[in-house]
Amino acid sequence: MSQARVTDFFSQRRRGAVAAPVKAAKPRSRSSAVSVAITRSSKNRAGSPTSSAVRDEFVRVIDEAAGLSGPQPKDSSSCPRTPKRTLAAFGLGGVAVQSCMCQSAPCYRSRTLSVPVYSLSTELPAYQRYHTLAQAVPPGLSLPYQYKVLAEMFRSMDTVVAMLHNRSETATFAKIKQGVQDMMHKRFEESHVAQIKTVFPDAYTFRQEKNIPTFNSSIKKGSYQLTVEPNEARPILSASHLLDRKHIFHLNLVSIVRRHHKAFLSSLVPPMSVPDDKLTRWHPRFNVDTVPAVQSSSLPQPPHTEKLSTAQEVLDRARSLITPKMEKALVSLALKTEDKVTDSRDSTPPPTPAVPPTPAALKGVSQSLLERIRAKEAQRLEAAMTRTRAQEDRLLMLSRLPELARILRNVFVAEKKPALIMEVACNRMASSYRSALSTGEMEKHLHLLAEVAADWLTIHPIRKDLYLKLNKSTEHLTGLST
């Protein structure tokens, strides 16, 4: 059987549509190729009126879907199959895009009509928004135990308040108390909230409100309750905001301990003064756990509440309810209490700086010598309190140098060479040293040894290697003292 030709397909269409109006010639598209393939496959089959009708209908549907049945638009830059869309429909705005979503072939008409312009709400840069997080506290400034417990209470309280705030629910002290106690398994009272207010006064806004729905049977309906609202301009408190607030609370606690530490330093003989920005650890004799507890700030109280705190107030309140004999006893008790308070105020001497007594073993030593020794000790302690992490590492390396110098000399004696490659010396010394040190750390120690004992050990770079050489004429090592 002879193979069908492309012209046969067009002749059959022309005979089938005699009454149809004559259309302009159209460029061949992929749909035409599809119709040709269908025609060829249909000719290879046994012809029938039903198969011919199905074929014609299928070809017509493809033409309509491909957009060949209608007239071509005059503007060749736009595609009739995809409407123009702008990003304004998606809420972005500022850019108009003309695209074609043809699945048959990539459309050359797709293009961008204008340059995108985005109008975002401007935020502060990250180095300003997270500036407080960059202010790290040295690890040597540890907090007292009670301060750490208070910091954990604030973290738990902030978590509960944020949870209630994010779902637009009023945070009352009863709800916060139950949540914090469930998280920490410790008692949480209003006194702790007052301490939190002292440490971080800008964290919350406290009010006394009534007619707040509650499911606690111990709270009377219509009574006043303490409400807590976070001072945040954001509608939702996220995890990053909670971490930021926790860091601020910790810094405030460290500031409180610093004030007590500064008072302790001023009470020493001789007094010491260390800048806050250089303080890396507390004084050795400063007992951190003896720092007094955080003072409590005043919280809003319900209106029209009467509290009786003295015997005179009790007498005025219950004058009509007691007998004359009891009234005389209360009056005498109030007078005695006032006299005791007055006497204690008058007899309290002004505070004087504590002068340490001179030990019996130092009797006979000149006072000027003792003052110089104390001043030198104070200078040494001040240097220890302001020592950085790099200085700590250097002192630790210096303390290892005497033993490493002996090991290095033994390595030279065993190798019987005037000079050794750095890598070989580091491997021998790392295997001989009592502690586990890597070859990289051992190389740092050798560079430091060559720095402090330059007349005994020298390092010579030759090509790509470093060579170590000892000065055998030097018997005593200098500069290795810590």
C-alpha positions in Angstrom: 0.0 0.0 0.0 1.3 3.4 -1.0 2.1 5.9 1.8 -0.3 8.8 2.3 0.9 12.3 1.3 0.4 15.6 3.2 -1.5 17.1 0.3 -4.1 14.4 0.5 -5.0 15.6 4.0 -5.6 19.2 2.8 -7.6 18.0 -0.3 -9.9 15.9 1.9 -10.5 18.9 4.2 -11.3 21.1 1.3 -13.9 18.7 -0.1 -15.5 18.2 3.3 -15.9 21.9 3.9 -17.2 23.3 0.6 -19.7 25.8 2.2 -17.1 27.1 4.7 -15.6 30.5 4.0 -12.1 30.7 2.7 -9.6 31.5 5.4 -6.2 33.1 5.1 -3.2 30.8 5.0 -1.8 30.1 8.5 1.6 29.2 9.6 2.1 25.5 10.2 2.1 24.6 13.9 2.5 21.5 15.9 -1.3 20.9 15.8 -1.0 20.5 12.0 1.7 17.9 12.5 -0.6 16.1 14.9 -3.5 16.2 12.4 -1.2 14.8 9.6 -0.1 12.0 11.9 -3.8 11.2 12.7 -4.6 11.3 8.9 -1.8 8.9 8.1 -2.8 6.5 10.9 -6.4 6.6 9.8 -5.5 5.9 6.1 -3.6 2.8 7.2 -6.7 1.5 8.8 -9.9 0.3 7.2 -11.9 3.3 6.2 -15.4 3.7 7.6 -17.9 6.7 7.9 -17.7 6.4 11.7 -13.9 6.6 11.9 -13.8 9.5 9.4 -16.3 11.5 11.5 -14.4 10.8 14.7 -11.2 11.9 13.0 -12.7 15.1 11.7 -14.2 15.9 15.1 -10.8 15.2 16.8 -9.0 17.5 14.4 -11.5 20.3 14.9 -11.1 20.1 18.7 -7.3 20.2 18.4 -7.5 23.3 16.1 -9.9 25.1 18.5 -7.6 24.3 21.4 -4.6 25.5 19.6 -6.4 28.7 18.6 -6.2 28.1 14.8 -9.9 28.4 14.2 -10.1 32.2 14.9 -8.4 35.1 13.2 -4.8 36.0 14.2 -4.4 39.1 16.3 -2.8 42.1 14.7 -0.3 42.5 17.5 2.2 39.7 17.1 3.8 40.6 20.5 0.9 39.1 22.5 -0.4 35.6 22.6 -4.1 34.9 22.3 -3.9 31.8 24.5 -2.7 33.5 27.7 -4.1 36.8 29.1 -1.9 39.5 30.3 -1.3 39.3 34.0 0.3 41.7 36.5 1.8 41.0 39.8 -0.7 43.4 41.3 -3.2 40.5 41.1 -0.9 38.6 43.5 -0.5 41.5 45.9 3.1 42.4 44.8 2.5 45.2 42.3 4.9 47.3 40.3 5.6 44.9 37.4 3.6 43.9 34.4 4.4 40.5 32.8 3.2 39.1 29.5 3.7 35.4 29.3 2.5 32.4 27.3 1.7 29.1 28.9 1.7 27.1 25.8 2.4 23.4 26.4 3.0 22.6 22.8 6.2 24.6 22.4 8.0 27.5 24.1 6.4 30.7 23.0 8.7 33.4 21.8 6.1 36.1 22.7 6.7 35.7 26.4 8.5 38.7 27.7 8.6 41.3 30.6 7.1 44.7 29.8 8.5 46.7 32.7 11.2 46.5 35.4 9.9 45.1 38.7 9.7 47.7 41.5 9.1 46.3 45.0 7.6 48.5 47.7 8.3 46.6 51.0 7.9 47.9 54.5 11.4 48.8 55.6 12.9 47.2 58.7 15.9 48.0 60.8 19.1 46.2 59.9 19.9 43.0 61.8 22.9 44.5 63.6 20.5 47.0 65.2 17.6 44.6 65.9 19.8 42.0 67.5 22.4 44.2 69.0 21.7 42.9 72.5 22.4 39.4 71.5 25.9 40.3 70.4 26.8 41.6 73.9 28.1 38.3 75.3 28.8 37.9 79.0 32.1 36.4 79.9 31.7 32.8 81.3 33.5 33.7 84.5 30.7 36.0 85.7 28.5 33.2 87.2 25.2 34.1 88.9 24.0 33.0 92.4 21.7 30.1 92.6 18.7 32.2 93.5 19.4 34.4 90.5 19.5 31.4 88.2 16.2 30.2 89.6 14.7 33.7 89.0 16.0 33.6 85.4 14.4 30.3 84.9 11.1 31.6 86.4 11.2 34.5 84.0 11.7 32.2 81.0 8.8 30.1 82.1 6.6 33.1 82.8 7.5 34.7 79.4 6.6 31.4 77.7 3.2 31.3 79.3 2.5 35.0 78.7 3.5 34.7 75.1 1.2 31.7 74.6 -1.8 33.5 76.1 -0.9 36.7 74.2 -0.6 35.0 70.8 -4.1 33.6 71.1 -5.6 37.0 72.3 -6.3 35.7 75.8 -5.9 37.8 79.0 -3.0 36.6 81.0 -3.9 36.6 84.7 -1.6 35.7 87.5 -3.6 32.6 88.3 -3.1 31.2 84.8 0.6 32.2 84.9 1.2 30.7 88.3 -0.3 27.3 87.3 1.7 27.2 84.1 5.0 28.2 85.7 4.6 25.7 88.5 3.8 22.9 86.0 7.0 23.7 84.1 9.4 24.2 87.0 7.9 22.1 89.7 8.5 25.0 92.1 6.3 27.4 93.9 5.6 30.7 92.0 4.2 33.6 94.0 3.6 37.3 93.4 6.8 38.1 95.2 8.7 36.4 92.3 6.8 38.6 89.8 7.8 41.7 91.9 11.4 40.6 91.6 11.1 40.1 87.9 9.7 43.6 87.6 12.8 44.9 89.4 15.2 43.1 87.1 13.3 43.9 83.8 10.9 46.7 84.4 10.1 47.2 80.7 9.1 43.6 80.1 5.4 43.7 81.2 2.5 46.0 82.1 0.7 45.1 85.2 -2.9 46.0 86.0 -5.7 45.1 88.4 -8.8 44.2 86.4 -12.1 42.6 87.3 -14.9 40.7 85.6 -12.3 38.5 83.8 -13.6 35.0 83.0 -12.0 32.3 85.2 -12.5 28.7 85.9 -10.8 28.7 89.3 -13.2 28.2 92.2 -10.9 29.9 94.7 -11.4 33.3 92.8 -14.6 35.0 93.4 -16.6 36.2 90.5 -16.2 39.9 89.9 -13.1 40.2 92.1 -10.0 42.0 91.0 -7.2 40.0 89.4 -3.6 40.9 88.5 -3.2 40.9 84.7 0.1 40.8 82.8 0.6 42.2 79.3 4.0 42.0 77.4 5.4 45.4 76.3 5.9 44.4 72.7 4.8 46.3 69.5 4.6 43.0 67.7 1.3 41.3 67.5 2.9 37.9 68.0 5.7 36.9 70.3 7.9 34.4 68.4 10.7 32.2 69.7 13.4 34.7 68.6 11.7 37.4 70.6 11.5 35.2 73.7 15.3 34.4 73.4 16.0 38.2 73.0 14.0 39.0 76.2 15.7 36.1 78.1 19.1 37.4 77.1 18.2 41.0 78.3 17.0 39.5 81.6 20.3 37.6 82.1 22.3 40.8 81.4 20.3 42.7 83.9 21.0 40.0 86.6 24.7 40.2 85.8 24.5 44.0 86.2 23.0 43.6 89.7 25.7 41.2 90.8 28.3 43.6 89.3 27.0 46.4 91.6 27.5 44.2 94.7 30.9 43.1 93.4 31.9 46.8 93.0 30.8 47.5 96.6 32.9 44.5 97.8 36.0 45.8 95.9 35.6 49.3 97.4 35.5 47.7 100.9 38.9 46.0 100.5 42.1 47.3 102.0 43.4 48.8 99.7 40.3 49.4 97.7 40.1 48.2 94.1 38.3 49.4 91.1 37.9 47.4 87.9 36.0 48.7 84.9 32.8 46.8 84.0 33.8 46.3 80.4 37.1 44.6 81.4 35.8 42.4 84.2 35.9 38.7 83.2 35.6 37.0 86.5 34.7 37.8 90.2 37.2 38.4 92.9 38.4 35.1 94.5 37.1 36.2 97.9 33.8 37.4 96.6 31.2 34.8 97.6 28.7 34.9 94.8 26.0 32.9 96.7 26.0 35.4 99.5 24.7 38.2 97.3 21.4 39.4 98.7 18.2 38.6 96.9 16.7 40.9 94.3 14.5 43.5 95.8 10.8 43.4 95.1 9.0 46.2 93.2 5.5 47.3 94.0 2.7 45.7 92.0 -0.7 47.2 91.4 -3.1 46.4 94.3 -6.9 46.1 94.2 -8.6 49.4 95.1 -10.2 49.9 98.5 -8.2 47.4 100.4 -7.3 48.0 104.0 -4.2 46.4 105.6 -3.5 46.6 109.3 0.2 46.5 110.0 0.7 48.1 113.4 -0.9 47.8 116.8 -2.2 51.4 116.6 -4.2 50.6 113.5 -5.6 47.5 115.1 -6.5 49.5 118.1 -8.3 52.2 116.0 -10.1 49.5 114.1 -11.2 47.3 117.0 -11.7 50.0 119.6 -15.4 49.4 119.8 -15.0 45.6 119.9 -12.6 45.1 122.8 -12.7 45.6 126.5 -11.0 48.6 128.3 -8.4 46.2 129.8 -7.4 44.9 126.4 -7.3 48.5 125.1 -4.8 49.5 127.7 -2.6 46.5 126.9 -2.5 47.4 123.2 -1.7 51.0 124.0 1.3 50.0 126.2 2.5 47.5 123.5 2.4 50.2 120.9 4.4 52.6 123.1 7.0 50.0 123.9 7.5 49.1 120.2 8.0 52.8 119.3 10.6 53.3 122.0 12.6 50.2 120.9 12.7 51.4 117.3 13.9 54.9 118.4 16.6 53.5 120.7 17.9 51.1 118.0 18.2 54.0 115.5 20.0 56.2 117.9 22.5 53.5 119.0 23.5 52.3 115.6 27.0 53.6 114.8 27.9 54.7 111.3 29.5 52.0 109.2 33.3 51.9 109.1 35.5 50.2 106.6 36.6 46.8 107.8 40.4 46.7 108.5 41.8 43.1 108.6 43.6 42.4 111.8 47.4 41.9 111.6 48.2 38.2 112.2 50.5 37.3 115.1 53.2 35.9 112.7 53.5 39.4 111.1 54.0 41.3 114.3 57.1 43.4 114.0 56.9 43.8 110.2 56.8 47.4 109.1 53.4 48.7 108.1 54.7 50.1 104.8 56.0 46.7 103.7 52.6 45.1 104.5 50.9 47.9 102.4 53.2 47.2 99.5 52.5 43.5 99.7 48.8 44.1 99.8 48.9 46.5 96.9 50.8 43.9 94.9 48.3 41.2 95.8 45.5 43.5 94.8 47.2 44.2 91.5 47.6 40.5 90.8 43.9 39.8 91.6 42.8 42.7 89.4 44.9 41.2 86.5 43.2 37.9 87.2 39.8 39.4 87.1 40.4 41.2 83.8 42.2 38.3 82.1 40.7 37.5 78.7 40.3 34.0 77.1 43.4 34.5 74.9 45.5 35.4 77.9 44.3 32.3 79.7 45.3 30.1 76.8 48.7 31.8 76.6 49.3 31.2 80.4 48.3 27.6 80.0 50.7 27.1 77.1 53.5 28.8 79.1 53.0 26.4 82.0 53.6 23.5 79.6 56.8 24.9 78.1 59.3 23.7 80.7 58.3 20.1 80.2 58.0 20.4 76.5 61.5 21.9 76.3 63.0 18.9 78.1 61.1 16.6 75.7 62.4 18.5 72.7 66.0 18.2 73.9 65.6 14.5 74.3 64.2 14.2 70.8 67.3 16.0 69.4 69.6 13.7 71.3 67.7 10.6 70.1 67.7 11.8 66.5 71.3 12.9 66.5 70.7 15.6 64.0 71.6 19.3 64.2 68.1 20.3 62.9 64.7 18.7 62.7 61.7 19.3 60.5 58.7 20.8 62.4 56.4 17.9 61.5 58.8 15.3 62.8 59.4 17.1 66.0 55.7 17.6 66.6 54.9 13.9 66.1 57.7 12.8 68.5 56.7 15.3 71.2 53.0 14.6 70.9 53.6 10.9 71.5 55.9 11.6 74.5 53.9 14.3 76.3 51.7 13.2 79.2 48.5 15.0 77.9 46.8 14.5 74.6 47.9 17.3 72.2 47.5 17.3 68.5 50.4 18.1 66.1 48.8 21.5 65.4 48.7 22.4 69.1 52.2 21.1 69.5 53.4 23.4 66.7 51.8 26.4 68.4 53.7 25.5 71.6 57.0 25.3 69.7 56.4 28.7 68.1 55.7 30.1 71.6 58.8 28.4 72.9 60.9 29.9 70.1 59.4 33.3 71.1 60.1 33.2 74.8 63.5 31.4 74.5 64.8 32.8 71.3 68.5 32.3 72.3 67.9 28.5 72.8 65.5 27.5 70.0 65.2 29.0 66.5 62.9 28.2 63.6 64.2 28.5 60.1 61.8 28.4 57.1 63.6 26.6 54.2 61.5 26.2 51.0 58.2 24.8 52.1 59.3 23.3 55.4 60.1 24.7 58.9 63.3 23.4 60.6 64.0 23.6 64.3 67.6 24.1 65.6 68.9 24.2 69.2 71.7 26.3 70.5 73.8 23.8 72.5 75.9 26.5 74.1 72.9 27.7 76.1 72.5 25.6 79.2 69.7 27.5 81.0 66.4 28.3 79.5 65.2 31.9 80.0 61.7 33.3 79.7 59.9 30.1 80.6 58.5 31.2 83.9 54.7 31.7 84.0 
